[in-house]
Amino acid sequence: MKKILTAVMCITAAALVLGCTSKKIDTPKLPSHDKVTGIELSTSKDKNGILIKPGSVTKDIMNIIKDTLKKEKDRGEESTNETPVNTDKFFTVSIYSNADKAAIFHFYEKGGKKYMEKPYGGIWDISDEYYNKIMKITE
């Protein structure tokens, strides 16, 4: 009986530890398209990006980011930096609205995988499809 009780306690403890190490990242709030005043696109090498006024391109970019947040998997990792770490090449989308701060997202590749990162928010694995869509729009 002691062995069964010990085994149950060990399994319960392991489940608690594993369950607590991966946390769900809160989905960032994006402004509605009609509240967007502009979107800035920049790279890690060229911090002075181009500003796109509201229109069909900004709507396309917003839709890609919203779809990515809905359909792609967050890594359960919180971003603790202003920019991605361990990668020197990334692309930034800054969404401006009437809010105090811009909604900022970085897109990058690392180790053959593609990611979207919200500074001090979360990191999402993204598919080649979404990564390529955002890169195509921003060319």
Kinemage of the C-alpha trace (Angstrom):
@kinemage 1
@onewidth
@group {chain A} dominant
@subgroup {mainchain}
@vectorlist {calphas} color= white
{ca met a 1} P 0.000 0.000 0.000
{ca lys a 2} L 2.883 2.361 0.794
{ca lys a 3} L 4.354 1.773 -2.671
{ca ile a 4} L 1.065 2.676 -4.381
{ca leu a 5} L 0.661 5.793 -2.266
{ca thr a 6} L 4.265 6.843 -2.990
{ca ala a 7} L 3.766 6.243 -6.726
{ca val a 8} L 0.543 8.305 -6.759
{ca met a 9} L 2.264 11.138 -4.890
{ca cys a 10} L 5.224 11.105 -7.309
{ca ile a 11} L 2.953 11.162 -10.358
{ca thr a 12} L 0.905 13.995 -8.864
{ca ala a 13} L 4.031 16.011 -8.070
{ca ala a 14} L 5.413 15.460 -11.587
{ca ala a 15} L 2.110 16.522 -13.143
{ca leu a 16} L 2.065 19.690 -11.047
{ca val a 17} L 5.634 20.580 -11.987
{ca leu a 18} L 5.062 19.952 -15.693
{ca gly a 19} L 1.740 21.766 -15.672
{ca cys a 20} L 3.190 24.844 -14.006
{ca thr a 21} L 6.224 25.256 -16.249
{ca ser a 22} L 4.272 26.089 -19.391
{ca lys a 23} L 2.016 29.069 -19.057
{ca lys a 24} L -0.489 30.516 -21.447
{ca ile a 25} L 0.545 33.932 -22.695
{ca asp a 26} L -2.198 36.547 -22.785
{ca thr a 27} L -3.171 37.429 -26.334
{ca pro a 28} L -2.200 41.039 -27.048
{ca lys a 29} L -5.018 43.474 -27.621
{ca leu a 30} L -4.931 45.016 -31.070
{ca pro a 31} L -6.807 48.162 -32.018
{ca ser a 32} L -9.659 47.750 -34.456
{ca his a 33} L -8.737 48.646 -38.017
{ca asp a 34} L -10.771 51.872 -37.931
{ca lys a 35} L -8.728 53.070 -34.907
{ca val a 36} L -5.342 52.522 -36.604
{ca thr a 37} L -3.632 55.799 -37.477
{ca gly a 38} L -0.667 54.160 -39.204
{ca ile a 39} L 1.720 51.225 -39.289
{ca glu a 40} L 5.482 51.580 -39.289
{ca leu a 41} L 7.664 48.892 -40.852
{ca ser a 42} L 11.353 48.734 -39.932
{ca thr a 43} L 14.246 46.295 -39.752
{ca ser a 44} L 16.868 45.572 -37.132
{ca lys a 45} L 19.424 47.315 -39.336
{ca asp a 46} L 17.278 50.302 -40.351
{ca lys a 47} L 15.418 51.628 -37.306
{ca asn a 48} L 13.911 54.477 -39.352
{ca gly a 49} L 11.098 52.612 -41.002
{ca ile a 50} L 8.417 53.617 -43.427
{ca leu a 51} L 5.023 54.751 -42.197
{ca ile a 52} L 1.962 53.413 -43.970
{ca lys a 53} L -1.243 55.401 -43.664
{ca pro a 54} L -4.483 53.530 -42.961
{ca gly a 55} L -5.830 51.626 -45.944
{ca ser a 56} L -5.847 48.204 -47.533
{ca val a 57} L -2.182 47.436 -46.756
{ca thr a 58} L -2.608 48.234 -43.052
{ca lys a 59} L -5.742 46.102 -42.998
{ca asp a 60} L -3.840 43.193 -44.587
{ca ile a 61} L -1.037 43.486 -42.018
{ca met a 62} L -3.527 43.632 -39.137
{ca asn a 63} L -5.352 40.560 -40.467
{ca ile a 64} L -2.114 38.570 -40.706
{ca ile a 65} L -1.165 39.441 -37.127
{ca lys a 66} L -4.674 38.671 -35.835
{ca asp a 67} L -4.716 35.330 -37.698
{ca thr a 68} L -1.275 34.492 -36.342
{ca leu a 69} L -2.404 35.202 -32.774
{ca lys a 70} L -5.535 33.077 -33.260
{ca lys a 71} L -4.121 30.121 -35.153
{ca glu a 72} L -0.477 29.795 -34.208
{ca lys a 73} L 0.903 28.385 -30.982
{ca asp a 74} L 2.390 30.584 -28.317
{ca arg a 75} L 5.566 29.095 -26.909
{ca gly a 76} L 4.509 29.694 -23.318
{ca glu a 77} L 7.511 31.991 -23.088
{ca glu a 78} L 7.258 35.568 -22.005
{ca ser a 79} L 9.349 38.053 -23.920
{ca thr a 80} L 11.567 39.874 -21.447
{ca asn a 81} L 13.295 42.224 -23.871
{ca glu a 82} L 12.563 45.142 -26.151
{ca thr a 83} L 13.937 43.224 -29.153
{ca pro a 84} L 14.497 39.523 -29.908
{ca val a 85} L 17.652 38.010 -28.406
{ca asn a 86} L 20.161 35.720 -30.102
{ca thr a 87} L 19.194 36.947 -33.544
{ca asp a 88} L 20.627 39.964 -35.270
{ca lys a 89} L 18.106 40.151 -38.096
{ca phe a 90} L 14.437 40.865 -37.456
{ca phe a 91} L 11.592 42.832 -38.926
{ca thr a 92} L 9.347 45.105 -36.840
{ca val a 93} L 5.709 46.086 -37.308
{ca ser a 94} L 4.550 48.973 -35.080
{ca ile a 95} L 0.802 49.605 -35.077
{ca tyr a 96} L -0.208 53.125 -34.053
{ca ser a 97} L -3.645 54.122 -32.863
{ca asn a 98} L -5.182 56.571 -30.438
{ca ala a 99} L -3.760 54.449 -27.602
{ca asp a 100} L -0.806 55.714 -25.579
{ca lys a 101} L 1.643 53.129 -26.912
{ca ala a 102} L 2.114 51.410 -30.239
{ca ala a 103} L 1.474 47.682 -30.531
{ca ile a 104} L 4.856 46.309 -31.604
{ca phe a 105} L 5.596 42.903 -33.121
{ca his a 106} L 8.934 41.500 -34.269
{ca phe a 107} L 9.196 38.774 -36.908
{ca tyr a 108} L 12.365 36.705 -37.215
{ca glu a 109} L 13.953 33.365 -38.012
{ca lys a 110} L 16.139 31.459 -35.594
{ca gly a 111} L 17.400 27.909 -35.914
{ca gly a 112} L 15.321 27.307 -39.029
{ca lys a 113} L 12.071 28.250 -37.259
{ca lys a 114} L 10.009 31.410 -37.591
{ca tyr a 115} L 8.682 33.499 -34.726
{ca met a 116} L 6.548 36.503 -33.889
{ca glu a 117} L 7.417 38.296 -30.657
{ca lys a 118} L 5.586 41.005 -28.733
{ca pro a 119} L 8.097 42.845 -26.511
{ca tyr a 120} L 7.440 42.074 -22.841
{ca gly a 121} L 4.505 39.956 -24.012
{ca gly a 122} L 4.886 36.591 -25.666
{ca ile a 123} L 6.629 34.619 -28.364
{ca trp a 124} L 4.713 32.649 -30.982
{ca asp a 125} L 5.904 29.936 -33.349
{ca ile a 126} L 4.566 30.912 -36.746
{ca ser a 127} L 4.168 28.941 -39.919
{ca asp a 128} L 6.076 29.604 -43.106
{ca glu a 129} L 2.743 30.690 -44.587
{ca tyr a 130} L 2.208 33.590 -42.144
{ca tyr a 131} L 5.869 34.556 -42.091
{ca asn a 132} L 5.983 34.682 -45.892
{ca lys a 133} L 2.731 36.673 -46.043
{ca ile a 134} L 4.055 39.386 -43.733
{ca met a 135} L 7.403 39.468 -45.562
{ca lys a 136} L 5.659 39.774 -48.947
{ca ile a 137} L 3.520 42.702 -47.799
{ca thr a 138} L 6.491 44.496 -46.332
{ca glu a 139} L 8.753 44.233 -49.386
